[in-house]
Amino acid sequence: MAFRSGIVALMGKPNVGKSTLTNALVGQKVSIVGSRPQTTRRRALGIVHGPNFQFGLVDTPGIHEPHTQLGKAMVDQAKSAVQDVDVIVVVVDSSSRPDALDQSLAELLGSQSLKATPVILCLNKMDRLRAEHVQAHVELYCQLFRTEKYMLTRATTGDNLSKLCGLIVGELPEQPPLFGDEDFTDQSARFLVSELIREKVLLKSRQEIPYATAVLIEQWEEEPNLLRIGASLLVERASQKGILIGKHGAFIKAVGQEARAEIEALLGRHVYLDLHVGVRENWRMSPRVLRELEYME
């Protein structure tokens, strides 16, 4: 059987399960996950390996109406990520009907530069879709995105992911692998570490804090038996700084403990993690800070 390989982009609105789907297909965490929209801030590529196939899976930020420079950069990254890919997988929440954002995405995919790219529809969160609505929702989304290839999935449990993978592989070109056998992502270790730290903040905080926080790695020193990492948690206002530190430093200590354990598991070595909180007023509106954080080029 001929070997197939290529690049596949996941597209969709925020909070439809793209990152969970990416991690499940790759078999490793390459994208952080959370219950809040816009958790993914920049594209992340994971690599899916099979006996006669391999593909790079690009997890993109959710398509939304941006209100900050950060939001605009995220949407721009999502739109640029689908250029020159072999397959586009549109991920939707199967329990919801299409809305204006879905229409905007369909128009993007129908543009001259993309209309020749195969589109597969992934109707995720199938457990939330009532049986009497299945046919109607499938027809609505397939008509909107002009595709007959679709799969109902539940990324959190892995339901139908092997079938989805089969649909993807069927659209890939016959060619040699693009990545090494042991590769699982193209993300740097520093970026993965910064995202793991941010994930812990997302899971433990509420209100505006998750959206106003970024992580900047400022120290990365390798010693024979230890990796020293220093990171700054950036917020936009002084009042947010106190929340991240917590009473007697309890919040930032808990974030550090949980993040360090996962970083050590990821890197396979002992880690000393030093976290502190800094204020960069309105950093989400600053192109300079966004470039420093690698959210903009």
DRENDREN-911516 format. One record per residue (C-alpha): x, y, z; residue number from 1; residue in one letter. Coordinates in nm, 2 decimals, padded with zeros to 4 digits. Layout:
BEGIN
SITE       xx       yy       zz     i   aa
SITE        X        Y        Z   NUM    A
...
// end
This chain:
BEGIN
SITE       xx       yy       zz     i   aa
SITE    00.00    00.00    00.00     1    M
SITE    00.14    00.34   -00.10     2    A
SITE    00.25    00.58    00.18     3    F
SITE    00.05    00.90    00.23     4    R
SITE    00.15    01.21    00.41     5    S
SITE    00.08    01.58    00.42     6    G
SITE   -00.04    01.88    00.63     7    I
SITE   -00.39    01.91    00.77     8    V
SITE   -00.54    02.22    00.93     9    A
SITE   -00.81    02.22    01.19    10    L
SITE   -01.04    02.52    01.16    11    M
SITE   -01.34    02.63    01.37    12    G
SITE   -01.49    02.87    01.62    13    K
SITE   -01.35    02.89    01.98    14    P
SITE   -01.43    02.61    02.22    15    N
SITE   -01.54    02.35    01.97    16    V
SITE   -01.27    02.10    02.08    17    G
SITE   -00.99    02.16    01.82    18    K
SITE   -00.71    02.13    02.08    19    S
SITE   -00.86    01.82    02.25    20    T
SITE   -00.89    01.67    01.91    21    L
SITE   -00.53    01.75    01.82    22    T
SITE   -00.40    01.60    02.14    23    N
SITE   -00.61    01.29    02.10    24    A
SITE   -00.50    01.22    01.74    25    L
SITE   -00.13    01.29    01.81    26    V
SITE   -00.13    01.09    02.13    27    G
SITE    00.07    01.37    02.31    28    Q
SITE   -00.02    01.71    02.45    29    K
SITE    00.08    01.97    02.19    30    V
SITE   -00.20    02.21    02.27    31    S
SITE   -00.33    02.33    02.60    32    I
SITE   -00.70    02.28    02.67    33    V
SITE   -00.95    02.47    02.87    34    G
SITE   -01.32    02.53    02.90    35    S
SITE   -01.29    02.90    02.81    36    R
SITE   -01.30    03.02    02.45    37    P
SITE   -00.97    03.15    02.29    38    Q
SITE   -00.74    02.92    02.49    39    T
SITE   -00.53    02.86    02.18    40    T
SITE   -00.35    03.18    02.09    41    R
SITE   -00.12    03.06    01.81    42    R
SITE   -00.10    02.77    01.57    43    R
SITE    00.05    02.45    01.70    44    A
SITE    00.15    02.16    01.49    45    L
SITE    00.13    01.80    01.61    46    G
SITE    00.24    01.50    01.41    47    I
SITE    00.01    01.19    01.36    48    V
SITE    00.19    00.86    01.28    49    H
SITE    00.04    00.55    01.13    50    G
SITE    00.16    00.23    00.96    51    P
SITE    00.12    00.37    00.61    52    N
SITE    00.06    00.74    00.67    53    F
SITE    00.18    01.05    00.85    54    Q
SITE    00.04    01.40    00.87    55    F
SITE    00.12    01.73    01.04    56    G
SITE   -00.20    01.85    01.22    57    L
SITE   -00.22    02.22    01.26    58    V
SITE   -00.43    02.34    01.56    59    D
SITE   -00.54    02.70    01.49    60    T
SITE   -00.69    02.97    01.71    61    P
SITE   -01.06    02.99    01.70    62    G
SITE   -01.23    03.21    01.45    63    I
SITE   -01.40    03.50    01.63    64    H
SITE   -01.47    03.87    01.60    65    E
SITE   -01.15    04.03    01.75    66    P
SITE   -01.16    04.33    01.99    67    H
SITE   -00.78    04.35    02.07    68    T
SITE   -00.46    04.33    01.88    69    Q
SITE   -00.41    03.99    02.03    70    L
SITE   -00.75    03.87    01.90    71    G
SITE   -00.67    04.01    01.55    72    K
SITE   -00.33    03.83    01.55    73    A
SITE   -00.50    03.50    01.65    74    M
SITE   -00.75    03.52    01.37    75    V
SITE   -00.48    03.62    01.12    76    D
SITE   -00.28    03.31    01.23    77    Q
SITE   -00.58    03.09    01.18    78    A
SITE   -00.65    03.22    00.83    79    K
SITE   -00.28    03.20    00.72    80    S
SITE   -00.25    02.84    00.86    81    A
SITE   -00.49    02.70    00.60    82    V
SITE   -00.29    02.83    00.31    83    Q
SITE   -00.09    02.55    00.12    84    D
SITE   -00.23    02.26    00.33    85    V
SITE   -00.35    01.93    00.18    86    D
SITE   -00.67    01.89    00.38    87    V
SITE   -00.89    02.12    00.60    88    I
SITE   -01.09    01.98    00.88    89    V
SITE   -01.37    02.21    01.00    90    V
SITE   -01.46    02.14    01.36    91    V
SITE   -01.80    02.24    01.49    92    V
SITE   -02.01    02.18    01.80    93    D
SITE   -02.26    01.93    01.66    94    S
SITE   -02.52    02.03    01.92    95    S
SITE   -02.54    02.39    01.78    96    S
SITE   -02.67    02.51    01.45    97    R
SITE   -02.45    02.72    01.22    98    P
SITE   -02.42    03.09    01.30    99    D
SITE   -02.26    03.40    01.14   100    A
SITE   -01.91    03.29    01.24   101    L
SITE   -01.96    02.96    01.07   102    D
SITE   -02.08    03.15    00.76   103    Q
SITE   -01.77    03.37    00.76   104    S
SITE   -01.55    03.06    00.78   105    L
SITE   -01.74    02.90    00.50   106    A
SITE   -01.68    03.21    00.29   107    E
SITE   -01.31    03.20    00.36   108    L
SITE   -01.28    02.83    00.26   109    L
SITE   -01.48    02.90   -00.05   110    G
SITE   -01.23    03.17   -00.16   111    S
SITE   -01.04    03.13   -00.48   112    Q
SITE   -00.71    03.02   -00.31   113    S
SITE   -00.88    02.75   -00.09   114    L
SITE   -01.18    02.61   -00.28   115    K
SITE   -00.97    02.33   -00.44   116    A
SITE   -00.85    02.21   -00.09   117    T
SITE   -01.05    01.90    00.03   118    P
SITE   -01.27    01.98    00.33   119    V
SITE   -01.38    01.73    00.60   120    I
SITE   -01.64    01.82    00.85   121    L
SITE   -01.59    01.71    01.21   122    C
SITE   -01.91    01.74    01.41   123    L
SITE   -01.76    01.72    01.76   124    N
SITE   -01.93    01.68    02.10   125    K
SITE   -02.17    01.43    01.96   126    M
SITE   -02.28    01.33    02.31   127    D
SITE   -02.46    01.67    02.33   128    R
SITE   -02.65    01.63    02.01   129    L
SITE   -03.00    01.50    02.05   130    R
SITE   -03.08    01.20    01.82   131    A
SITE   -03.37    01.38    01.65   132    E
SITE   -03.14    01.67    01.54   133    H
SITE   -02.86    01.46    01.40   134    V
SITE   -02.97    01.45    01.04   135    Q
SITE   -03.08    01.82    01.03   136    A
SITE   -02.75    01.94    01.17   137    H
SITE   -02.54    01.72    00.95   138    V
SITE   -02.72    01.85    00.64   139    E
SITE   -02.69    02.21    00.75   140    L
SITE   -02.32    02.20    00.81   141    Y
SITE   -02.24    01.98    00.50   142    C
SITE   -02.44    02.22    00.28   143    Q
SITE   -02.27    02.53    00.44   144    L
SITE   -01.91    02.39    00.39   145    F
SITE   -01.99    02.23    00.06   146    R
SITE   -01.87    01.88    00.16   147    T
SITE   -02.01    01.53    00.17   148    E
SITE   -01.73    01.40    00.39   149    K
SITE   -01.81    01.42    00.76   150    Y
SITE   -01.77    01.24    01.09   151    M
SITE   -01.95    01.27    01.43   152    L
SITE   -01.69    01.26    01.71   153    T
SITE   -01.64    01.30    02.08   154    R
SITE   -01.28    01.40    02.12   155    A
SITE   -01.28    01.37    02.50   156    T
SITE   -01.34    01.00    02.48   157    T
SITE   -01.19    00.92    02.14   158    G
SITE   -01.53    00.81    01.98   159    D
SITE   -01.49    00.78    01.60   160    N
SITE   -01.15    00.94    01.59   161    L
SITE   -01.00    00.65    01.40   162    S
SITE   -01.27    00.68    01.14   163    K
SITE   -01.20    01.06    01.12   164    L
SITE   -00.83    00.98    01.07   165    C
SITE   -00.93    00.74    00.79   166    G
SITE   -01.12    01.01    00.61   167    L
SITE   -00.82    01.24    00.64   168    I
SITE   -00.57    00.99    00.52   169    V
SITE   -00.79    00.92    00.22   170    G
SITE   -00.74    01.28    00.11   171    E
SITE   -00.36    01.29    00.15   172    L
SITE   -00.12    01.27   -00.14   173    P
SITE    00.10    00.97   -00.20   174    E
SITE    00.45    01.08   -00.09   175    Q
SITE    00.72    01.00    00.16   176    P
SITE    00.69    01.12    00.53   177    P
SITE    00.75    01.48    00.60   178    L
SITE    00.87    01.44    00.96   179    F
SITE    01.09    01.20    01.16   180    G
SITE    00.95    00.88    01.31   181    D
SITE    00.99    01.01    01.67   182    E
SITE    00.87    01.37    01.61   183    D
SITE    00.54    01.47    01.77   184    F
SITE    00.54    01.85    01.73   185    T
SITE    00.74    02.14    01.58   186    D
SITE    00.70    02.35    01.89   187    Q
SITE    01.01    02.44    02.09   188    S
SITE    01.05    02.32    02.44   189    A
SITE    01.04    02.68    02.57   190    R
SITE    00.70    02.74    02.40   191    F
SITE    00.55    02.41    02.53   192    L
SITE    00.67    02.51    02.88   193    V
SITE    00.52    02.86    02.86   194    S
SITE    00.19    02.70    02.75   195    E
SITE    00.18    02.45    03.03   196    L
SITE    00.23    02.73    03.28   197    I
SITE   -00.05    02.93    03.12   198    R
SITE   -00.28    02.63    03.12   199    E
SITE   -00.25    02.61    03.50   200    K
SITE   -00.34    02.97    03.53   201    V
SITE   -00.64    02.92    03.30   202    L
SITE   -00.77    02.62    03.51   203    L
SITE   -00.73    02.79    03.84   204    K
SITE   -00.85    03.15    03.77   205    S
SITE   -01.17    03.31    03.67   206    R
SITE   -01.33    03.63    03.52   207    Q
SITE   -01.08    03.84    03.32   208    E
SITE   -00.76    03.68    03.45   209    I
SITE   -00.73    03.40    03.20   210    P
SITE   -00.76    03.64    02.91   211    Y
SITE   -00.53    03.90    03.06   212    A
SITE   -00.25    03.67    03.14   213    T
SITE    00.05    03.57    02.92   214    A
SITE    00.37    03.38    03.01   215    V
SITE    00.72    03.50    02.91   216    L
SITE    01.01    03.26    02.96   217    I
SITE    01.30    03.48    03.08   218    E
SITE    01.55    03.22    03.21   219    Q
SITE    01.65    02.88    03.06   220    W
SITE    01.97    02.74    03.21   221    E
SITE    02.07    02.38    03.16   222    E
SITE    02.28    02.22    03.43   223    E
SITE    02.41    01.86    03.44   224    P
SITE    02.12    01.73    03.66   225    N
SITE    01.88    02.03    03.65   226    L
SITE    01.70    02.27    03.42   227    L
SITE    01.64    02.61    03.57   228    R
SITE    01.34    02.80    03.42   229    I
SITE    01.24    03.15    03.51   230    G
SITE    00.91    03.28    03.38   231    A
SITE    00.71    03.60    03.42   232    S
SITE    00.33    03.59    03.43   233    L
SITE    00.22    03.91    03.26   234    L
SITE   -00.10    04.08    03.34   235    V
SITE   -00.25    04.42    03.23   236    E
SITE   -00.34    04.58    03.57   237    R
SITE   -00.19    04.60    03.91   238    A
SITE   -00.51    04.47    04.06   239    S
SITE   -00.47    04.15    03.86   240    Q
SITE   -00.11    04.10    03.99   241    K
SITE   -00.24    04.05    04.35   242    G
SITE   -00.49    03.79    04.23   243    I
SITE   -00.22    03.58    04.05   244    L
SITE    00.01    03.60    04.35   245    I
SITE   -00.27    03.50    04.59   246    G
SITE   -00.29    03.53    04.97   247    K
SITE    00.06    03.47    05.11   248    H
SITE    00.16    03.36    04.76   249    G
SITE   -00.07    03.06    04.76   250    A
SITE   -00.20    03.10    04.40   251    F
SITE    00.13    03.13    04.22   252    I
SITE    00.28    02.86    04.44   253    K
SITE    00.00    02.62    04.34   254    A
SITE    00.05    02.71    03.97   255    V
SITE    00.42    02.65    04.00   256    G
SITE    00.39    02.31    04.17   257    Q
SITE    00.14    02.18    03.91   258    E
SITE    00.33    02.32    03.61   259    A
SITE    00.66    02.19    03.73   260    R
SITE    00.53    01.83    03.77   261    A
SITE    00.40    01.84    03.41   262    E
SITE    00.71    02.00    03.27   263    I
SITE    00.93    01.74    03.43   264    E
SITE    00.71    01.46    03.28   265    A
SITE    00.73    01.63    02.94   266    L
SITE    01.11    01.69    02.94   267    L
SITE    01.21    01.39    03.14   268    G
SITE    01.44    01.58    03.38   269    R
SITE    01.44    01.76    03.71   270    H
SITE    01.32    02.12    03.68   271    V
SITE    01.36    02.43    03.91   272    Y
SITE    01.07    02.66    03.82   273    L
SITE    01.08    03.02    03.94   274    D
SITE    00.76    03.22    03.87   275    L
SITE    00.69    03.59    03.93   276    H
SITE    00.42    03.83    03.82   277    V
SITE    00.47    04.15    03.61   278    G
SITE    00.24    04.42    03.48   279    V
SITE    00.24    04.52    03.12   280    R
SITE   -00.05    04.76    03.09   281    E
SITE   -00.29    04.67    02.80   282    N
SITE   -00.04    04.42    02.66   283    W
SITE   -00.31    04.27    02.44   284    R
SITE   -00.32    04.59    02.24   285    M
SITE    00.06    04.62    02.20   286    S
SITE    00.22    04.48    01.88   287    P
SITE    00.56    04.51    02.04   288    R
SITE    00.47    04.29    02.34   289    V
SITE    00.27    04.05    02.12   290    L
SITE    00.59    04.00    01.90   291    R
SITE    00.79    03.94    02.22   292    E
SITE    00.54    03.67    02.32   293    L
SITE    00.56    03.52    01.97   294    E
SITE    00.18    03.58    01.91   295    Y
SITE    00.27    03.81    01.62   296    M
SITE    00.55    03.80    01.36   297    E
// end
